[in-house]
Amino acid sequence: MIKFLLWLLLLVVCWPLAILALLLWPIVWLLSLPFRLLGIAVEGVFSLLRAMVMLPARVLGGAR
């Protein structure tokens, strides 16, 4: 909702820029998609490494 209100404000202040932003937003979203997927993959690898490091402590009855 806030993004929409900001876009409406931009539309009132500078309508050509608002129309350009409206047209370019899907392209920007598509370009950022691989970086989001890479971030998810890196987070998964770090979670796996953390689980492997913490496994001995969990097996020996560490923090529950």
C-alpha positions, 0 to 999 in steps of 0.5 A, spaced: 500 500 500 505 504 501 508 503 494 502 505 491 501 511 495 508 513 493 507 512 486 501 516 486 505 522 489 510 521 484 504 521 479 502 527 481 509 531 482 512 528 475 508 524 471 513 522 466 517 519 471 511 515 474 509 512 467 517 510 466 517 507 473 511 503 472 513 500 465 520 499 467 518 495 474 517 488 471 524 488 467 527 490 474 524 485 477 526 480 472 533 482 473 533 481 480 530 474 480 537 471 479 540 474 485 534 472 489 535 465 487 542 465 489 541 468 496 536 463 497 542 458 495 547 461 499 543 461 505 541 454 504 549 452 504 550 456 510 544 453 514 547 446 512 554 448 514 551 450 521 547 444 522 554 440 520 558 444 525 552 443 531 551 436 530 556 433 535 553 438 540 546 436 539 548 428 539 551 429 546 545 433 549 547 440 548 542 446 548 535 443 546 
